[in-house]
Amino acid sequence: MNILLTIVLTAFLVGIAVVLLGVKVFFVKDGRFPSGHAHDNDRLRQKGIGCHRDM
């Protein structure tokens, strides 16, 4: 019974984390996750840091 409680609690916490991380995606019209690529970051481009895909 103890392991079942652990599995249910873990699934619940992971579900909450997914919902909180995706609030903008789920609840905003045309919402998207921000890009993590260096070529989309102005500050990195100003420092001369580029994406490995652009090389």
Protein Blocks (a to p, Z undefined) as FASTA:
>chain_A
ZZmmmmmmmmmmmmmmmmmmmmmmmmpghiacddfbfklpmklmmnopacfklZZ
